[in-house]
C-alpha cells in the first residue's frame, strides 16, 4: 500500500447532502414541536427523536398533504 492508497481521514461523505436552514419560531410553536417529538419518542422507544427529526417529519408530512391538495385542485 502506497501513501496515495491510504484511506482518507475524517468523516465519509454522504451521498445525499443536507442543507442547513435557520429560522425563528414562536415559543408556543416550539413547545408544540417538542410535544410532537415526545409523542414520537413514546411510539418509537428504540429511536432517539430530536427536535430536528420532528421538524423534518412535520415538514415532509405537511408537504405531502399540500401536494395532494394541489393535485385535487389542479394546480402545481
mmCIF file of the N, C-alpha and C atoms, coordinates in Angstrom:
data_MODEL
# 
_entry.id   MODEL 
# 
loop_
_atom_site.group_PDB 
_atom_site.id 
_atom_site.type_symbol 
_atom_site.label_atom_id 
_atom_site.label_alt_id 
_atom_site.label_comp_id 
_atom_site.label_asym_id 
_atom_site.label_entity_id 
_atom_site.label_seq_id 
_atom_site.pdbx_PDB_ins_code 
_atom_site.Cartn_x 
_atom_site.Cartn_y 
_atom_site.Cartn_z 
_atom_site.occupancy 
_atom_site.B_iso_or_equiv 
_atom_site.pdbx_formal_charge 
_atom_site.auth_seq_id 
_atom_site.auth_comp_id 
_atom_site.auth_asym_id 
_atom_site.auth_atom_id 
_atom_site.pdbx_PDB_model_num 
ATOM 1   N N  . UNK A 1 1  ? 0.853   -1.181 0.000   1.00 0.00 ? 1  UNK A N  1 
ATOM 2   C CA . UNK A 1 1  ? 0.000   0.000  0.000   1.00 0.00 ? 1  UNK A CA 1 
ATOM 3   C C  . UNK A 1 1  ? 0.892   1.235  0.000   1.00 0.00 ? 1  UNK A C  1 
ATOM 4   N N  . UNK A 1 2  ? 0.655   2.116  -0.929  1.00 0.00 ? 2  UNK A N  1 
ATOM 5   C CA . UNK A 1 2  ? 1.439   3.341  -1.004  1.00 0.00 ? 2  UNK A CA 1 
ATOM 6   C C  . UNK A 1 2  ? 0.758   4.446  -0.213  1.00 0.00 ? 2  UNK A C  1 
ATOM 7   N N  . UNK A 1 3  ? 1.450   5.518  -0.087  1.00 0.00 ? 3  UNK A N  1 
ATOM 8   C CA . UNK A 1 3  ? 0.905   6.669  0.633   1.00 0.00 ? 3  UNK A CA 1 
ATOM 9   C C  . UNK A 1 3  ? -0.359  7.194  -0.052  1.00 0.00 ? 3  UNK A C  1 
ATOM 10  N N  . UNK A 1 4  ? -0.408  7.125  -1.380  1.00 0.00 ? 4  UNK A N  1 
ATOM 11  C CA . UNK A 1 4  ? -1.572  7.617  -2.104  1.00 0.00 ? 4  UNK A CA 1 
ATOM 12  C C  . UNK A 1 4  ? -2.777  6.698  -1.959  1.00 0.00 ? 4  UNK A C  1 
ATOM 13  N N  . UNK A 1 5  ? -2.551  5.433  -1.615  1.00 0.00 ? 5  UNK A N  1 
ATOM 14  C CA . UNK A 1 5  ? -3.639  4.476  -1.468  1.00 0.00 ? 5  UNK A CA 1 
ATOM 15  C C  . UNK A 1 5  ? -4.224  4.451  -0.061  1.00 0.00 ? 5  UNK A C  1 
ATOM 16  N N  . UNK A 1 6  ? -3.639  5.198  0.863   1.00 0.00 ? 6  UNK A N  1 
ATOM 17  C CA . UNK A 1 6  ? -4.106  5.145  2.251   1.00 0.00 ? 6  UNK A CA 1 
ATOM 18  C C  . UNK A 1 6  ? -5.513  5.731  2.350   1.00 0.00 ? 6  UNK A C  1 
ATOM 19  N N  . UNK A 1 7  ? -6.311  5.189  3.270   1.00 0.00 ? 7  UNK A N  1 
ATOM 20  C CA . UNK A 1 7  ? -7.684  5.693  3.418   1.00 0.00 ? 7  UNK A CA 1 
ATOM 21  C C  . UNK A 1 7  ? -7.680  7.142  3.888   1.00 0.00 ? 7  UNK A C  1 
ATOM 22  N N  . UNK A 1 8  ? -8.694  7.879  3.465   1.00 0.00 ? 8  UNK A N  1 
ATOM 23  C CA . UNK A 1 8  ? -8.806  9.278  3.858   1.00 0.00 ? 8  UNK A CA 1 
ATOM 24  C C  . UNK A 1 8  ? -9.248  9.379  5.307   1.00 0.00 ? 8  UNK A C  1 
ATOM 25  N N  . UNK A 1 9  ? -8.772  10.408 5.965   1.00 0.00 ? 9  UNK A N  1 
ATOM 26  C CA . UNK A 1 9  ? -9.173  10.643 7.351   1.00 0.00 ? 9  UNK A CA 1 
ATOM 27  C C  . UNK A 1 9  ? -10.445 11.462 7.392   1.00 0.00 ? 9  UNK A C  1 
ATOM 28  N N  . UNK A 1 10 ? -11.118 11.369 8.504   1.00 0.00 ? 10 UNK A N  1 
ATOM 29  C CA . UNK A 1 10 ? -12.321 12.168 8.702   1.00 0.00 ? 10 UNK A CA 1 
ATOM 30  C C  . UNK A 1 10 ? -13.586 11.415 8.370   1.00 0.00 ? 10 UNK A C  1 
ATOM 31  N N  . UNK A 1 11 ? -14.657 12.126 8.454   1.00 0.00 ? 11 UNK A N  1 
ATOM 32  C CA . UNK A 1 11 ? -15.987 11.561 8.229   1.00 0.00 ? 11 UNK A CA 1 
ATOM 33  C C  . UNK A 1 11 ? -16.194 11.289 6.738   1.00 0.00 ? 11 UNK A C  1 
ATOM 34  N N  . UNK A 1 12 ? -16.756 10.122 6.402   1.00 0.00 ? 12 UNK A N  1 
ATOM 35  C CA . UNK A 1 12 ? -17.019 9.846  4.986   1.00 0.00 ? 12 UNK A CA 1 
ATOM 36  C C  . UNK A 1 12 ? -18.104 10.766 4.442   1.00 0.00 ? 12 UNK A C  1 
ATOM 37  N N  . UNK A 1 13 ? -18.020 11.069 3.151   1.00 0.00 ? 13 UNK A N  1 
ATOM 38  C CA . UNK A 1 13 ? -19.020 11.931 2.524   1.00 0.00 ? 13 UNK A CA 1 
ATOM 39  C C  . UNK A 1 13 ? -20.359 11.222 2.438   1.00 0.00 ? 13 UNK A C  1 
ATOM 40  N N  . UNK A 1 14 ? -21.414 11.979 2.633   1.00 0.00 ? 14 UNK A N  1 
ATOM 41  C CA . UNK A 1 14 ? -22.763 11.441 2.478   1.00 0.00 ? 14 UNK A CA 1 
ATOM 42  C C  . UNK A 1 14 ? -23.153 11.513 1.012   1.00 0.00 ? 14 UNK A C  1 
ATOM 43  N N  . UNK A 1 15 ? -23.933 10.536 0.574   1.00 0.00 ? 15 UNK A N  1 
ATOM 44  C CA . UNK A 1 15 ? -24.416 10.552 -0.803  1.00 0.00 ? 15 UNK A CA 1 
ATOM 45  C C  . UNK A 1 15 ? -25.396 11.697 -1.029  1.00 0.00 ? 15 UNK A C  1 
ATOM 46  N N  . UNK A 1 16 ? -26.214 11.969 -0.036  1.00 0.00 ? 16 UNK A N  1 
ATOM 47  C CA . UNK A 1 16 ? -27.242 12.993 -0.158  1.00 0.00 ? 16 UNK A CA 1 
ATOM 48  C C  . UNK A 1 16 ? -26.929 14.111 0.831   1.00 0.00 ? 16 UNK A C  1 
ATOM 49  N N  . UNK A 1 17 ? -26.423 15.217 0.332   1.00 0.00 ? 17 UNK A N  1 
ATOM 50  C CA . UNK A 1 17 ? -26.058 16.328 1.201   1.00 0.00 ? 17 UNK A CA 1 
ATOM 51  C C  . UNK A 1 17 ? -27.324 17.007 1.732   1.00 0.00 ? 17 UNK A C  1 
ATOM 52  N N  . UNK A 1 18 ? -27.235 17.482 2.949   1.00 0.00 ? 18 UNK A N  1 
ATOM 53  C CA . UNK A 1 18 ? -28.373 18.169 3.565   1.00 0.00 ? 18 UNK A CA 1 
ATOM 54  C C  . UNK A 1 18 ? -28.008 19.634 3.730   1.00 0.00 ? 18 UNK A C  1 
ATOM 55  N N  . UNK A 1 19 ? -28.933 20.494 3.397   1.00 0.00 ? 19 UNK A N  1 
ATOM 56  C CA . UNK A 1 19 ? -28.725 21.920 3.595   1.00 0.00 ? 19 UNK A CA 1 
ATOM 57  C C  . UNK A 1 19 ? -29.162 22.328 4.991   1.00 0.00 ? 19 UNK A C  1 
ATOM 58  N N  . UNK A 1 20 ? -28.622 23.424 5.455   1.00 0.00 ? 20 UNK A N  1 
ATOM 59  C CA . UNK A 1 20 ? -28.996 23.943 6.771   1.00 0.00 ? 20 UNK A CA 1 
ATOM 60  C C  . UNK A 1 20 ? -29.966 25.103 6.586   1.00 0.00 ? 20 UNK A C  1 
ATOM 61  N N  . UNK A 1 21 ? -30.918 25.183 7.483   1.00 0.00 ? 21 UNK A N  1 
ATOM 62  C CA . UNK A 1 21 ? -31.921 26.235 7.432   1.00 0.00 ? 21 UNK A CA 1 
ATOM 63  C C  . UNK A 1 21 ? -32.125 26.757 8.847   1.00 0.00 ? 21 UNK A C  1 
ATOM 64  N N  . UNK A 1 22 ? -31.906 28.030 9.030   1.00 0.00 ? 22 UNK A N  1 
ATOM 65  C CA . UNK A 1 22 ? -32.118 28.646 10.348  1.00 0.00 ? 22 UNK A CA 1 
ATOM 66  C C  . UNK A 1 22 ? -33.386 29.488 10.294  1.00 0.00 ? 22 UNK A C  1 
ATOM 67  N N  . UNK A 1 23 ? -34.220 29.349 11.300  1.00 0.00 ? 23 UNK A N  1 
ATOM 68  C CA . UNK A 1 23 ? -35.438 30.140 11.353  1.00 0.00 ? 23 UNK A CA 1 
ATOM 69  C C  . UNK A 1 23 ? -35.830 30.383 12.797  1.00 0.00 ? 23 UNK A C  1 
ATOM 70  N N  . UNK A 1 24 ? -36.615 31.408 12.986  1.00 0.00 ? 24 UNK A N  1 
ATOM 71  C CA . UNK A 1 24 ? -37.136 31.741 14.311  1.00 0.00 ? 24 UNK A CA 1 
ATOM 72  C C  . UNK A 1 24 ? -38.592 31.319 14.376  1.00 0.00 ? 24 UNK A C  1 
ATOM 73  N N  . UNK A 1 25 ? -38.957 30.728 15.502  1.00 0.00 ? 25 UNK A N  1 
ATOM 74  C CA . UNK A 1 25 ? -40.329 30.263 15.700  1.00 0.00 ? 25 UNK A CA 1 
ATOM 75  C C  . UNK A 1 25 ? -40.844 30.785 17.034  1.00 0.00 ? 25 UNK A C  1 
ATOM 76  N N  . UNK A 1 26 ? -42.140 31.052 17.122  1.00 0.00 ? 26 UNK A N  1 
ATOM 77  C CA . UNK A 1 26 ? -42.708 31.440 18.413  1.00 0.00 ? 26 UNK A CA 1 
ATOM 78  C C  . UNK A 1 26 ? -42.532 30.310 19.430  1.00 0.00 ? 26 UNK A C  1 
ATOM 79  N N  . UNK A 1 27 ? -42.337 30.682 20.677  1.00 0.00 ? 27 UNK A N  1 
ATOM 80  C CA . UNK A 1 27 ? -42.095 29.684 21.726  1.00 0.00 ? 27 UNK A CA 1 
ATOM 81  C C  . UNK A 1 27 ? -43.234 28.671 21.825  1.00 0.00 ? 27 UNK A C  1 
ATOM 82  N N  . UNK A 1 28 ? -44.460 29.111 21.573  1.00 0.00 ? 28 UNK A N  1 
ATOM 83  C CA . UNK A 1 28 ? -45.606 28.188 21.632  1.00 0.00 ? 28 UNK A CA 1 
ATOM 84  C C  . UNK A 1 28 ? -45.478 27.097 20.563  1.00 0.00 ? 28 UNK A C  1 
ATOM 85  N N  . UNK A 1 29 ? -45.023 27.478 19.370  1.00 0.00 ? 29 UNK A N  1 
ATOM 86  C CA . UNK A 1 29 ? -44.845 26.508 18.294  1.00 0.00 ? 29 UNK A CA 1 
ATOM 87  C C  . UNK A 1 29 ? -43.697 25.555 18.613  1.00 0.00 ? 29 UNK A C  1 
ATOM 88  N N  . UNK A 1 30 ? -42.634 26.071 19.198  1.00 0.00 ? 30 UNK A N  1 
ATOM 89  C CA . UNK A 1 30 ? -41.520 25.217 19.620  1.00 0.00 ? 30 UNK A CA 1 
ATOM 90  C C  . UNK A 1 30 ? -42.012 24.208 20.660  1.00 0.00 ? 30 UNK A C  1 
ATOM 91  N N  . UNK A 1 31 ? -42.870 24.649 21.564  1.00 0.00 ? 31 UNK A N  1 
ATOM 92  C CA . UNK A 1 31 ? -43.454 23.743 22.554  1.00 0.00 ? 31 UNK A CA 1 
ATOM 93  C C  . UNK A 1 31 ? -44.286 22.650 21.904  1.00 0.00 ? 31 UNK A C  1 
ATOM 94  N N  . UNK A 1 32 ? -45.059 23.024 20.883  1.00 0.00 ? 32 UNK A N  1 
ATOM 95  C CA . UNK A 1 32 ? -45.852 22.028 20.153  1.00 0.00 ? 32 UNK A CA 1 
ATOM 96  C C  . UNK A 1 32 ? -44.954 21.018 19.440  1.00 0.00 ? 32 UNK A C  1 
ATOM 97  N N  . UNK A 1 33 ? -43.869 21.505 18.861  1.00 0.00 ? 33 UNK A N  1 
ATOM 98  C CA . UNK A 1 33 ? -42.925 20.609 18.176  1.00 0.00 ? 33 UNK A CA 1 
ATOM 99  C C  . UNK A 1 33 ? -42.278 19.664 19.179  1.00 0.00 ? 33 UNK A C  1 
ATOM 100 N N  . UNK A 1 34 ? -41.889 20.188 20.328  1.00 0.00 ? 34 UNK A N  1 
ATOM 101 C CA . UNK A 1 34 ? -41.288 19.340 21.359  1.00 0.00 ? 34 UNK A CA 1 
ATOM 102 C C  . UNK A 1 34 ? -42.276 18.284 21.861  1.00 0.00 ? 34 UNK A C  1 
ATOM 103 N N  . UNK A 1 35 ? -43.546 18.669 21.985  1.00 0.00 ? 35 UNK A N  1 
ATOM 104 C CA . UNK A 1 35 ? -44.563 17.701 22.408  1.00 0.00 ? 35 UNK A CA 1 
ATOM 105 C C  . UNK A 1 35 ? -44.732 16.618 21.355  1.00 0.00 ? 35 UNK A C  1 
ATOM 106 N N  . UNK A 1 36 ? -44.697 16.999 20.084  1.00 0.00 ? 36 UNK A N  1 
ATOM 107 C CA . UNK A 1 36 ? -44.776 16.029 18.989  1.00 0.00 ? 36 UNK A CA 1 
ATOM 108 C C  . UNK A 1 36 ? -43.573 15.086 19.029  1.00 0.00 ? 36 UNK A C  1 
ATOM 109 N N  . UNK A 1 37 ? -42.390 15.636 19.255  1.00 0.00 ? 37 UNK A N  1 
ATOM 110 C CA . UNK A 1 37 ? -41.180 14.810 19.345  1.00 0.00 ? 37 UNK A CA 1 
ATOM 111 C C  . UNK A 1 37 ? -41.292 13.825 20.512  1.00 0.00 ? 37 UNK A C  1 
ATOM 112 N N  . UNK A 1 38 ? -41.831 14.280 21.632  1.00 0.00 ? 38 UNK A N  1 
ATOM 113 C CA . UNK A 1 38 ? -42.003 13.395 22.791  1.00 0.00 ? 38 UNK A CA 1 
ATOM 114 C C  . UNK A 1 38 ? -43.010 12.286 22.491  1.00 0.00 ? 38 UNK A C  1 
ATOM 115 N N  . UNK A 1 39 ? -44.085 12.623 21.768  1.00 0.00 ? 39 UNK A N  1 
ATOM 116 C CA . UNK A 1 39 ? -45.073 11.604 21.396  1.00 0.00 ? 39 UNK A CA 1 
ATOM 117 C C  . UNK A 1 39 ? -44.460 10.579 20.448  1.00 0.00 ? 39 UNK A C  1 
ATOM 118 N N  . UNK A 1 40 ? -43.654 11.048 19.496  1.00 0.00 ? 40 UNK A N  1 
ATOM 119 C CA . UNK A 1 40 ? -42.957 10.112 18.601  1.00 0.00 ? 40 UNK A CA 1 
ATOM 120 C C  . UNK A 1 40 ? -42.003 9.214  19.389  1.00 0.00 ? 40 UNK A C  1 
ATOM 121 N N  . UNK A 1 41 ? -41.316 9.812  20.357  1.00 0.00 ? 41 UNK A N  1 
ATOM 122 C CA . UNK A 1 41 ? -40.367 9.047  21.175  1.00 0.00 ? 41 UNK A CA 1 
ATOM 123 C C  . UNK A 1 41 ? -41.091 7.934  21.936  1.00 0.00 ? 41 UNK A C  1 
ATOM 124 N N  . UNK A 1 42 ? -42.296 8.212  22.414  1.00 0.00 ? 42 UNK A N  1 
ATOM 125 C CA . UNK A 1 42 ? -43.084 7.194  23.112  1.00 0.00 ? 42 UNK A CA 1 
ATOM 126 C C  . UNK A 1 42 ? -43.516 6.084  22.158  1.00 0.00 ? 42 UNK A C  1 
ATOM 127 N N  . UNK A 1 43 ? -43.879 6.446  20.916  1.00 0.00 ? 43 UNK A N  1 
ATOM 128 C CA . UNK A 1 43 ? -44.306 5.457  19.933  1.00 0.00 ? 43 UNK A CA 1 
ATOM 129 C C  . UNK A 1 43 ? -43.147 4.627  19.419  1.00 0.00 ? 43 UNK A C  1 
ATOM 130 N N  . UNK A 1 44 ? -41.953 5.213  19.381  1.00 0.00 ? 44 UNK A N  1 
ATOM 131 C CA . UNK A 1 44 ? -40.769 4.551  18.842  1.00 0.00 ? 44 UNK A CA 1 
ATOM 132 C C  . UNK A 1 44 ? -39.659 4.558  19.894  1.00 0.00 ? 44 UNK A C  1 
ATOM 133 N N  . UNK A 1 45 ? -39.799 3.765  20.953  1.00 0.00 ? 45 UNK A N  1 
ATOM 134 C CA . UNK A 1 45 ? -38.865 3.858  22.074  1.00 0.00 ? 45 UNK A CA 1 
ATOM 135 C C  . UNK A 1 45 ? -37.422 3.480  21.732  1.00 0.00 ? 45 UNK A C  1 
ATOM 136 N N  . UNK A 1 46 ? -37.203 2.752  20.665  1.00 0.00 ? 46 UNK A N  1 
ATOM 137 C CA . UNK A 1 46 ? -35.842 2.358  20.307  1.00 0.00 ? 46 UNK A CA 1 
ATOM 138 C C  . UNK A 1 46 ? -35.063 3.448  19.595  1.00 0.00 ? 46 UNK A C  1 
ATOM 139 N N  . UNK A 1 47 ? -35.745 4.518  19.200  1.00 0.00 ? 47 UNK A N  1 
ATOM 140 C CA . UNK A 1 47 ? -35.087 5.594  18.468  1.00 0.00 ? 47 UNK A CA 1 
ATOM 141 C C  . UNK A 1 47 ? -34.957 6.830  19.337  1.00 0.00 ? 47 UNK A C  1 
ATOM 142 N N  . UNK A 1 48 ? -33.932 7.626  19.065  1.00 0.00 ? 48 UNK A N  1 
ATOM 143 C CA . UNK A 1 48 ? -33.762 8.903  19.749  1.00 0.00 ? 48 UNK A CA 1 
ATOM 144 C C  . UNK A 1 48 ? -34.308 9.985  18.825  1.00 0.00 ? 48 UNK A C  1 
ATOM 145 N N  . UNK A 1 49 ? -35.475 10.508 19.116  1.00 0.00 ? 49 UNK A N  1 
ATOM 146 C CA . UNK A 1 49 ? -36.135 11.505 18.286  1.00 0.00 ? 49 UNK A CA 1 
ATOM 147 C C  . UNK A 1 49 ? -35.735 12.894 18.780  1.00 0.00 ? 49 UNK A C  1 
ATOM 148 N N  . UNK A 1 50 ? -35.078 13.650 17.918  1.00 0.00 ? 50 UNK A N  1 
ATOM 149 C CA . UNK A 1 50 ? -34.672 15.012 18.271  1.00 0.00 ? 50 UNK A CA 1 
ATOM 150 C C  . UNK A 1 50 ? -35.703 16.010 17.755  1.00 0.00 ? 50 UNK A C  1 
ATOM 151 N N  . UNK A 1 51 ? -35.561 17.246 18.180  1.00 0.00 ? 51 UNK A N  1 
ATOM 152 C CA . UNK A 1 51 ? -36.430 18.303 17.683  1.00 0.00 ? 51 UNK A CA 1 
ATOM 153 C C  . UNK A 1 51 ? -36.275 18.437 16.164  1.00 0.00 ? 51 UNK A C  1 
ATOM 154 N N  . UNK A 1 52 ? -35.047 18.351 15.680  1.00 0.00 ? 52 UNK A N  1 
ATOM 155 C CA . UNK A 1 52 ? -34.798 18.444 14.235  1.00 0.00 ? 52 UNK A CA 1 
ATOM 156 C C  . UNK A 1 52 ? -35.492 17.297 13.488  1.00 0.00 ? 52 UNK A C  1 
ATOM 157 N N  . UNK A 1 53 ? -35.453 16.086 14.057  1.00 0.00 ? 53 UNK A N  1 
ATOM 158 C CA . UNK A 1 53 ? -36.146 14.948 13.440  1.00 0.00 ? 53 UNK A CA 1 
ATOM 159 C C  . UNK A 1 53 ? -37.646 15.226 13.345  1.00 0.00 ? 53 UNK A C  1 
ATOM 160 N N  . UNK A 1 54 ? -38.205 15.761 14.419  1.00 0.00 ? 54 UNK A N  1 
ATOM 161 C CA . UNK A 1 54 ? -39.635 16.060 14.450  1.00 0.00 ? 54 UNK A CA 1 
ATOM 162 C C  . UNK A 1 54 ? -39.988 17.123 13.413  1.00 0.00 ? 54 UNK A C  1 
ATOM 163 N N  . UNK A 1 55 ? -39.162 18.143 13.298  1.00 0.00 ? 55 UNK A N  1 
ATOM 164 C CA . UNK A 1 55 ? -39.427 19.205 12.320  1.00 0.00 ? 55 UNK A CA 1 
ATOM 165 C C  . UNK A 1 55 ? -39.357 18.647 10.908  1.00 0.00 ? 55 UNK A C  1 
ATOM 166 N N  . UNK A 1 56 ? -38.348 17.806 10.611  1.00 0.00 ? 56 UNK A N  1 
ATOM 167 C CA . UNK A 1 56 ? -38.245 17.197 9.279   1.00 0.00 ? 56 UNK A CA 1 
ATOM 168 C C  . UNK A 1 56 ? -39.481 16.362 8.974   1.00 0.00 ? 56 UNK A C  1 
ATOM 169 N N  . UNK A 1 57 ? -39.958 15.595 9.964   1.00 0.00 ? 57 UNK A N  1 
ATOM 170 C CA . UNK A 1 57 ? -41.146 14.754 9.773   1.00 0.00 ? 57 UNK A CA 1 
ATOM 171 C C  . UNK A 1 57 ? -42.381 15.604 9.516   1.00 0.00 ? 57 UNK A C  1 
ATOM 172 N N  . UNK A 1 58 ? -42.547 16.658 10.308  1.00 0.00 ? 58 UNK A N  1 
ATOM 173 C CA . UNK A 1 58 ? -43.704 17.535 10.138  1.00 0.00 ? 58 UNK A CA 1 
ATOM 174 C C  . UNK A 1 58 ? -43.689 18.229 8.770   1.00 0.00 ? 58 UNK A C  1 
ATOM 175 N N  . UNK A 1 59 ? -42.536 18.667 8.329   1.00 0.00 ? 59 UNK A N  1 
ATOM 176 C CA . UNK A 1 59 ? -42.437 19.308 7.019   1.00 0.00 ? 59 UNK A CA 1 
ATOM 177 C C  . UNK A 1 59 ? -42.757 18.314 5.915   1.00 0.00 ? 59 UNK A C  1 
ATOM 178 N N  . UNK A 1 60 ? -42.195 17.096 6.008   1.00 0.00 ? 60 UNK A N  1 
ATOM 179 C CA . UNK A 1 60 ? -42.437 16.085 4.975   1.00 0.00 ? 60 UNK A CA 1 
ATOM 180 C C  . UNK A 1 60 ? -43.918 15.736 4.882   1.00 0.00 ? 60 UNK A C  1 
ATOM 181 N N  . UNK A 1 61 ? -44.562 15.542 6.023   1.00 0.00 ? 61 UNK A N  1 
ATOM 182 C CA . UNK A 1 61 ? -45.998 15.204 6.039   1.00 0.00 ? 61 UNK A CA 1 
ATOM 183 C C  . UNK A 1 61 ? -46.818 16.383 5.523   1.00 0.00 ? 61 UNK A C  1 
ATOM 184 N N  . UNK A 1 62 ? -46.488 17.582 5.966   1.00 0.00 ? 62 UNK A N  1 
ATOM 185 C CA . UNK A 1 62 ? -47.214 18.762 5.517   1.00 0.00 ? 62 UNK A CA 1 
ATOM 186 C C  . UNK A 1 62 ? -47.092 18.968 4.016   1.00 0.00 ? 62 UNK A C  1 
ATOM 187 N N  . UNK A 1 63 ? -45.899 18.785 3.472   1.00 0.00 ? 63 UNK A N  1 
ATOM 188 C CA . UNK A 1 63 ? -45.716 18.931 2.031   1.00 0.00 ? 63 UNK A CA 1 
ATOM 189 C C  . UNK A 1 63 ? -46.482 17.872 1.253   1.00 0.00 ? 63 UNK A C  1 
ATOM 190 N N  . UNK A 1 64 ? -46.496 16.652 1.774   1.00 0.00 ? 64 UNK A N  1 
ATOM 191 C CA . UNK A 1 64 ? -47.228 15.577 1.095   1.00 0.00 ? 64 UNK A CA 1 
ATOM 192 C C  . UNK A 1 64 ? -48.727 15.893 1.051   1.00 0.00 ? 64 UNK A C  1 
ATOM 193 N N  . UNK A 1 65 ? -49.260 16.348 2.163   1.00 0.00 ? 65 UNK A N  1 
ATOM 194 C CA . UNK A 1 65 ? -50.682 16.701 2.231   1.00 0.00 ? 65 UNK A CA 1 
ATOM 195 C C  . UNK A 1 65 ? -50.994 17.845 1.274   1.00 0.00 ? 65 UNK A C  1 
ATOM 196 N N  . UNK A 1 66 ? -50.146 18.858 1.255   1.00 0.00 ? 66 UNK A N  1 
ATOM 197 C CA . UNK A 1 66 ? -50.372 20.008 0.382   1.00 0.00 ? 66 UNK A CA 1 
ATOM 198 C C  . UNK A 1 66 ? -50.236 19.623 -1.098  1.00 0.00 ? 66 UNK A C  1 
ATOM 199 N N  . UNK A 1 67 ? -49.296 18.766 -1.425  1.00 0.00 ? 67 UNK A N  1 
ATOM 200 C CA . UNK A 1 67 ? -49.156 18.315 -2.813  1.00 0.00 ? 67 UNK A CA 1 
ATOM 201 C C  . UNK A 1 67 ? -50.403 17.564 -3.266  1.00 0.00 ? 67 UNK A C  1 
ATOM 202 N N  . UNK A 1 68 ? -50.948 16.735 -2.393  1.00 0.00 ? 68 UNK A N  1 
ATOM 203 C CA . UNK A 1 68 ? -52.187 16.019 -2.728  1.00 0.00 ? 68 UNK A CA 1 
ATOM 204 C C  . UNK A 1 68 ? -53.339 16.999 -2.912  1.00 0.00 ? 68 UNK A C  1 
ATOM 205 N N  . UNK A 1 69 ? -53.401 18.010 -2.062  1.00 0.00 ? 69 UNK A N  1 
ATOM 206 C CA . UNK A 1 69 ? -54.456 19.016 -2.171  1.00 0.00 ? 69 UNK A CA 1 
ATOM 207 C C  . UNK A 1 69 ? -54.338 19.774 -3.487  1.00 0.00 ? 69 UNK A C  1 
ATOM 208 N N  . UNK A 1 70 ? -53.110 20.145 -3.862  1.00 0.00 ? 70 UNK A N  1 
ATOM 209 C CA . UNK A 1 70 ? -52.901 20.853 -5.115  1.00 0.00 ? 70 UNK A CA 1 
ATOM 210 C C  . UNK A 1 70 ? -53.271 19.987 -6.319  1.00 0.00 ? 70 UNK A C  1 
ATOM 211 N N  . UNK A 1 71 ? -52.978 18.691 -6.232  1.00 0.00 ? 71 UNK A N  1 
ATOM 212 C CA . UNK A 1 71 ? -53.341 17.786 -7.334  1.00 0.00 ? 71 UNK A CA 1 
ATOM 213 C C  . UNK A 1 71 ? -54.855 17.744 -7.516  1.00 0.00 ? 71 UNK A C  1 
ATOM 214 N N  . UNK A 1 72 ? -55.572 17.711 -6.413  1.00 0.00 ? 72 UNK A N  1 
ATOM 215 C CA . UNK A 1 72 ? -57.041 17.675 -6.477  1.00 0.00 ? 72 UNK A CA 1 
ATOM 216 C C  . UNK A 1 72 ? -57.597 18.974 -7.052  1.00 0.00 ? 72 UNK A C  1 
ATOM 217 N N  . UNK A 1 73 ? -56.936 20.092 -6.726  1.00 0.00 ? 73 UNK A N  1 
ATOM 218 C CA . UNK A 1 73 ? -57.399 21.387 -7.207  1.00 0.00 ? 73 UNK A CA 1 
ATOM 219 C C  . UNK A 1 73 ? -56.926 21.676 -8.627  1.00 0.00 ? 73 UNK A C  1 
ATOM 220 N N  . UNK A 1 74 ? -55.994 20.877 -9.131  1.00 0.00 ? 74 UNK A N  1 
ATOM 221 C CA . UNK A 1 74 ? -55.489 21.068 -10.480 1.00 0.00 ? 74 UNK A CA 1 
ATOM 222 C C  . UNK A 1 74 ? -54.371 22.079 -10.610 1.00 0.00 ? 74 UNK A C  1 
ATOM 223 N N  . UNK A 1 75 ? -53.828 22.549 -9.498  1.00 0.00 ? 75 UNK A N  1 
ATOM 224 C CA . UNK A 1 75 ? -52.686 23.444 -9.571  1.00 0.00 ? 75 UNK A CA 1 
ATOM 225 C C  . UNK A 1 75 ? -51.445 22.715 -9.056  1.00 0.00 ? 75 UNK A C  1 
ATOM 226 N N  . UNK A 1 76 ? -50.296 23.206 -9.405  1.00 0.00 ? 76 UNK A N  1 
ATOM 227 C CA . UNK A 1 76 ? -48.976 22.666 -9.066  1.00 0.00 ? 76 UNK A CA 1 
ATOM 228 C C  . UNK A 1 76 ? -48.578 21.507 -9.870  1.00 0.00 ? 76 UNK A C  1 
# 
